[in-house]
Amino acid sequence: MPNIKSQKKRVLITEEEYTRNKAIRSKVKHAVKKFNEAIAAGEIATAEALLPETVSVINKAKSDGVYHINTASRKIASLNKALNAAKK
């Protein structure tokens, strides 16, 4: 445990940020998993309905600074690619 007051505060803030970011990453993973399960089950209509919701969750995580811009773009692109492949 640090002795300096500012470092004690930094430890607390880092812990809060960690838990907040972890919750946001968890939401993204759940949304992507739900989308992928719909694709695997062959439910194209459900997957098309889930795509905008999933993209929204990813973009929210990007704007909060949890994901880098390129990471978010890569995730969105992979979702679109999976949906297009399932449609064929």
C-alpha positions as CSV (number, residue, x, y, z in Angstrom):
1,M,0.0,0.0,0.0
2,P,1.4,3.4,-0.9
3,N,2.3,6.0,1.7
4,I,1.8,9.1,-0.4
5,K,-1.7,10.6,-0.3
6,S,-2.0,11.1,-4.1
7,Q,-0.9,7.5,-4.7
8,K,-3.4,6.2,-2.3
9,K,-6.1,8.1,-4.2
10,R,-4.7,6.8,-7.5
11,V,-5.0,3.2,-6.3
12,L,-8.7,3.8,-5.4
13,I,-9.5,5.5,-8.8
14,T,-7.7,2.8,-10.7
15,E,-9.7,0.1,-9.0
16,E,-13.0,1.9,-9.8
17,E,-11.9,2.3,-13.5
18,Y,-11.0,-1.3,-13.7
19,T,-14.4,-2.5,-12.4
20,R,-16.2,-0.1,-14.7
21,N,-14.2,-1.2,-17.8
22,K,-14.6,-4.8,-16.8
23,A,-18.4,-4.4,-16.7
24,I,-18.5,-2.7,-20.1
25,R,-16.3,-5.4,-21.7
26,S,-18.6,-8.0,-20.2
27,K,-21.6,-6.4,-21.8
28,V,-19.9,-6.4,-25.2
29,K,-18.9,-10.0,-24.8
30,H,-22.5,-11.0,-23.9
31,A,-23.9,-9.1,-26.8
32,V,-21.5,-10.7,-29.3
33,K,-22.1,-14.1,-27.8
34,K,-25.9,-13.7,-28.2
35,F,-25.4,-12.6,-31.8
36,N,-23.1,-15.5,-32.6
37,E,-25.5,-18.0,-31.0
38,A,-28.3,-16.6,-33.3
39,I,-26.0,-17.1,-36.3
40,A,-25.0,-20.6,-35.2
41,A,-28.7,-21.6,-34.8
42,G,-29.4,-20.3,-38.3
43,E,-31.8,-17.6,-37.1
44,I,-30.9,-14.9,-39.7
45,A,-33.8,-12.6,-38.8
46,T,-32.9,-12.6,-35.2
47,A,-29.2,-12.0,-36.0
48,E,-30.2,-9.1,-38.2
49,A,-32.2,-7.6,-35.4
50,L,-29.4,-8.1,-32.9
51,L,-26.7,-6.6,-35.1
52,P,-27.6,-2.9,-34.5
53,E,-27.9,-3.5,-30.8
54,T,-24.5,-5.2,-30.7
55,V,-22.9,-2.5,-32.8
56,S,-24.4,0.1,-30.4
57,V,-22.9,-1.6,-27.4
58,I,-19.5,-1.8,-29.1
59,N,-19.6,1.9,-30.1
60,K,-20.5,2.9,-26.6
61,A,-17.5,1.0,-25.2
62,K,-15.4,2.7,-27.8
63,S,-16.6,6.2,-26.9
64,D,-16.1,5.4,-23.2
65,G,-12.4,4.6,-24.0
66,V,-12.7,0.9,-23.1
67,Y,-11.8,-0.2,-26.6
68,H,-9.5,1.4,-29.1
69,I,-11.1,2.7,-32.3
70,N,-9.5,0.0,-34.5
71,T,-10.5,-2.8,-32.1
72,A,-14.1,-1.7,-32.1
73,S,-14.0,-1.5,-35.9
74,R,-12.5,-4.9,-36.2
75,K,-15.3,-6.4,-33.9
76,I,-18.0,-4.7,-35.9
77,A,-16.5,-5.9,-39.2
78,S,-16.3,-9.5,-38.0
79,L,-20.0,-9.4,-37.0
80,N,-21.0,-8.1,-40.4
81,K,-18.8,-10.7,-42.1
82,A,-20.4,-13.5,-40.1
83,L,-23.9,-12.2,-40.9
84,N,-23.2,-11.9,-44.6
85,A,-21.7,-15.4,-44.7
86,A,-24.7,-16.8,-42.9
87,K,-27.1,-15.2,-45.4
88,K,-25.4,-17.0,-48.3
